[in-house]
Amino acid sequence: MGVEKALDSKKVLQVVNLSPNESIVEKLTKMHPMRQITYASIIQVTMFFGMLGMFQVNSWIFST
């Protein structure tokens, strides 16, 4: 397998698995801890309300 094919397959797997690019992870570790906490809190609140919204959608779907 060529180097280009290996890199392409790695990128495809990152997209399929929704895994971040390595540079993003490296930037995250160099970020100030309070900024990390802020971003994590925003993501957590967003996911929580998204989960509550999906509970409501499921109750609408399965209420009949």
Secondary structure, DSSP 8 states (H G I E B T S, - for coil): --HHHHHHHHHHHHHHHT---HHHHHHHHHS-HHHHHHHHHHHHHHHHHHHHHHHHHHHHHHT-
